[in-house]
Amino acid sequence: MRKLVLLLTIVASAITWKKEMENPNMYQGDIQLTPDEEERLKNKMSPFGSIKDKRWTNKIVPYMIDNTIDAGTRQAINDAIADYHTYTCLRFVPRKSEPNYIRFTKGAGCTSPVGMSGGVNVVSLGENCGDKGTALHEIGHSIGLYHEQSRPDRGKYIKIHYNNIDPKYGTAFAFDIANDIDSLGTEYDYRSAMHYSSEAFAKPGLQTITTVDPKNMKYIENFNQIIGFSVIDVQQIRKMYNCPGGPLPNNCIDKEKTQDCEYWKKTGLCNTNKPFMYFRCRKTCDVC
């Protein structure tokens, strides 16, 4: 019975890197640029300028969810917002007439602008984007977070394998924004909700990102999907918005019974069935 339940759960739970975050028409795959930002990029300037000018006023983020969003995605958005409320001082409030706000819609793929862009921030959670982790990631962009692998110090921690990148993703690992990125003194974070997978934007069967220290590869493997904030994500947002301290997230837990996870680990499933084990037995498999 144990093996039967396991096999059924593996089929239901197999989750890998979301190709919907790889939009060749978006900067770095999922970032929307305004016309002004596109012009700056054409002139070989960083498109964003100072992100400090794009922080949400008084830590309030008005938002609306339009009627293209299905019930499951709506719940994922609400769950993501609940985490922002639990771990940061940002407050998401239903929009009344505020000129600056986020609108969640079912568009093409998973996309967002970076920071408060002036007017409406359209956050697209399209097909296969309707989970909490993806909502956390795209909302992260809208409040001012960049991709973790775009940090100016990334070379100390990861290697980008440019020959393995699918040619249609020309800006996937663009480094022209590095000087605008201020991680506010936080450590490089392989576990970040803003870090891309080892196989992001890759040609079939290849990896685009590997870690300088091989022991850290498990954190960015294709099967180690975003399930919530890392501790450093929360610390960075708190510094960005001058939040007081508070609880920190703990996603390093087993969703199955400990004895089951330990049994499956002994049979080698941490290596042979990563889609299941990296999600259901994270602590036992030591991938968090």
C-alpha positions in Angstrom: 0.0 0.0 0.0 2.8 2.4 0.9 4.4 1.9 -2.6 1.0 2.4 -4.3 0.3 5.6 -2.5 3.8 6.8 -3.2 3.5 6.2 -6.9 0.1 7.9 -7.1 1.5 10.9 -5.2 4.6 11.1 -7.4 2.4 11.4 -10.5 0.2 14.1 -8.9 3.0 16.1 -7.4 5.7 16.2 -10.1 6.6 19.8 -10.6 9.6 21.2 -12.5 10.8 24.6 -13.6 8.0 26.7 -15.1 8.7 27.3 -18.8 6.0 30.0 -18.6 8.6 32.2 -16.9 10.7 32.0 -20.1 9.0 34.6 -22.3 11.4 35.7 -25.1 9.5 39.0 -25.4 10.2 39.9 -21.7 13.4 41.1 -20.2 15.1 38.2 -18.3 12.1 36.1 -19.2 9.4 37.6 -17.0 10.1 41.3 -16.5 7.9 43.8 -18.3 9.6 47.0 -19.4 7.9 50.4 -19.9 8.7 52.2 -23.2 11.1 54.4 -21.3 12.9 51.4 -19.9 13.1 49.8 -23.3 14.6 53.0 -24.7 17.2 53.1 -22.0 18.1 49.5 -22.7 18.6 50.2 -26.4 21.0 53.0 -25.5 23.0 50.5 -23.4 21.9 52.0 -20.2 20.3 50.1 -17.3 16.6 50.2 -17.9 15.5 50.8 -14.3 17.5 53.6 -12.7 17.0 53.9 -9.0 14.6 51.4 -7.6 14.3 53.6 -4.5 12.0 55.8 -6.6 9.7 52.9 -7.3 8.9 51.7 -3.8 5.3 51.7 -2.8 4.2 54.7 -0.8 3.7 54.2 2.9 4.2 50.5 2.5 0.7 50.2 1.1 0.1 48.2 -2.1 -3.5 48.6 -3.6 -4.5 45.7 -5.8 -7.3 44.2 -7.7 -7.9 40.7 -9.1 -9.7 40.8 -12.4 -12.3 38.3 -13.6 -9.9 36.4 -15.9 -8.3 34.8 -12.8 -9.7 31.4 -11.8 -10.5 30.3 -8.3 -7.3 28.3 -7.8 -5.1 31.2 -8.9 -7.1 33.6 -6.8 -6.4 31.4 -3.8 -2.7 31.3 -4.7 -2.6 35.1 -4.8 -4.3 35.4 -1.5 -1.9 32.8 0.1 1.1 34.8 -1.3 -0.3 38.1 0.0 -0.9 36.4 3.4 2.9 35.6 3.5 3.8 39.2 2.7 1.5 40.3 5.6 3.0 37.7 8.0 6.6 38.3 7.3 6.9 42.0 6.1 5.3 45.3 6.9 3.8 45.7 3.4 0.0 45.8 3.4 -1.9 44.8 0.3 -5.3 46.5 0.3 -8.2 46.2 -2.2 -8.0 49.1 -4.6 -10.5 51.9 -4.3 -9.4 54.8 -6.5 -5.6 54.8 -5.9 -3.7 55.8 -9.1 -0.9 53.3 -8.4 -1.9 49.7 -8.0 -1.4 46.1 -9.0 -3.8 44.3 -11.3 -3.6 40.5 -11.4 -4.8 39.1 -14.7 -4.5 35.9 -16.7 -2.2 37.0 -19.5 0.6 35.3 -21.5 2.8 33.6 -19.0 4.1 34.8 -15.6 5.2 38.4 -15.8 5.5 41.7 -13.8 7.2 45.1 -14.0 9.9 45.9 -11.4 8.8 48.3 -8.6 5.8 50.7 -8.6 5.8 51.6 -12.3 3.4 54.6 -12.1 -0.2 53.7 -12.8 -1.2 50.1 -13.0 1.3 47.2 -12.5 -0.1 44.4 -14.5 0.9 41.1 -13.0 0.2 38.2 -15.3 -0.4 34.8 -13.9 -1.3 32.9 -17.0 -1.6 29.2 -17.8 0.5 27.1 -15.3 1.4 30.2 -13.2 -1.4 29.9 -10.7 0.5 28.6 -7.7 1.7 30.4 -4.5 5.4 30.3 -5.4 4.9 31.9 -8.7 2.6 34.6 -7.2 5.3 35.3 -4.6 7.9 35.7 -7.3 6.0 38.0 -9.6 4.7 40.1 -6.6 8.3 40.3 -5.5 9.2 42.0 -8.8 6.3 44.4 -8.4 7.5 45.5 -5.0 11.0 46.1 -6.3 12.9 42.8 -6.1 15.2 41.7 -9.0 16.3 38.2 -9.8 18.8 36.9 -7.3 21.1 35.6 -10.1 21.4 39.2 -11.5 23.3 40.4 -8.4 26.7 42.1 -9.2 28.5 39.6 -7.0 27.0 36.5 -8.7 30.3 35.4 -10.1 31.4 34.4 -6.6 28.5 32.0 -6.2 27.3 30.8 -9.6 28.5 30.2 -13.1 26.4 31.1 -16.2 26.9 28.7 -19.1 26.2 31.0 -22.0 26.7 28.3 -24.7 23.8 26.4 -23.1 21.3 29.2 -23.3 18.6 28.9 -26.0 19.4 31.7 -28.5 15.9 33.1 -28.4 16.4 34.2 -24.8 19.0 36.9 -25.4 18.4 38.9 -22.2 17.9 35.9 -19.9 21.0 36.5 -17.9 21.6 40.1 -18.8 24.1 41.8 -16.5 23.4 45.4 -17.5 21.3 46.1 -14.4 23.9 44.8 -11.9 25.0 48.3 -10.8 21.4 49.2 -9.9 20.9 46.1 -7.7 21.4 46.7 -4.0 20.9 43.6 -2.0 21.1 45.7 1.2 23.9 43.7 2.7 22.2 40.4 2.5 24.0 37.2 1.6 23.7 35.5 -1.8 20.6 33.4 -1.6 20.3 30.1 -3.5 17.0 29.5 -1.7 15.4 32.8 -2.8 12.0 32.9 -4.3 13.7 35.2 -6.9 16.4 32.7 -8.0 16.0 30.9 -11.3 16.5 27.1 -11.8 19.7 25.5 -13.0 17.8 24.7 -16.3 16.2 28.1 -16.9 16.3 29.2 -20.5 18.4 26.1 -21.4 18.8 24.2 -24.6 17.2 20.7 -24.1 19.0 18.6 -21.5 21.5 21.3 -20.5 22.1 23.5 -17.5 22.5 27.3 -17.7 23.4 27.8 -14.0 25.7 25.8 -11.8 27.0 26.7 -8.4 30.7 27.5 -7.7 30.5 25.2 -4.7 28.9 21.9 -6.0 27.3 21.4 -2.6 24.9 24.2 -3.3 23.5 22.8 -6.6 20.7 21.0 -4.8 19.1 24.4 -4.0 18.7 25.4 -7.6 18.0 22.1 -9.2 15.1 22.0 -11.6 12.9 20.0 -9.2 13.5 22.3 -6.2 10.5 24.6 -6.9 9.5 27.8 -5.2 7.2 27.0 -2.2 7.7 30.2 -0.1 10.0 32.9 1.0 13.5 32.2 2.2 14.7 33.9 5.4 17.0 36.2 3.3 14.0 37.2 1.1 12.2 38.4 4.1 15.3 40.2 5.5 15.8 42.0 2.2 12.2 43.1 2.0 12.3 44.3 5.6 15.4 46.4 4.9 14.0 47.7 1.7 10.8 49.0 3.4 12.3 49.7 6.8 10.1 47.1 8.5 10.6 46.1 12.1 11.5 42.5 13.0 9.1 39.7 13.3 8.7 36.0 12.5 10.8 34.3 9.9 9.6 31.6 7.5 10.5 28.0 7.8 10.0 26.0 4.6 12.5 23.3 5.6 9.9 20.8 6.6 8.6 17.4 5.5 5.0 17.3 4.3 4.9 13.5 4.7 5.4 11.6 8.0 9.0 11.7 9.0 9.2 7.9 9.1 7.9 7.7 5.6 10.4 10.2 4.3 13.2 8.5 6.1 12.2 5.1 4.6 11.9 6.6 1.1 15.3 8.2 1.5 16.9 4.9 2.5 15.5 3.4 -0.8 17.2 6.2 -2.8 14.2 8.2 -3.7 15.9 11.5 -2.8 17.9 10.9 -6.0 15.6 8.8 -8.2 12.3 10.7 -7.6 13.3 14.3 -7.0 10.0 15.8 -8.2 8.2 14.1 -5.4 10.9 14.1 -2.7 12.1 17.7 -3.1 8.5 18.8 -2.5 7.2 16.4 0.1 10.4 15.5 2.0 12.5 18.6 1.8 14.0 18.4 5.3 14.9 14.7 5.1 16.5 15.1 1.7 18.4 18.1 2.9 17.4 20.4 0.0 16.4 23.5 2.0 
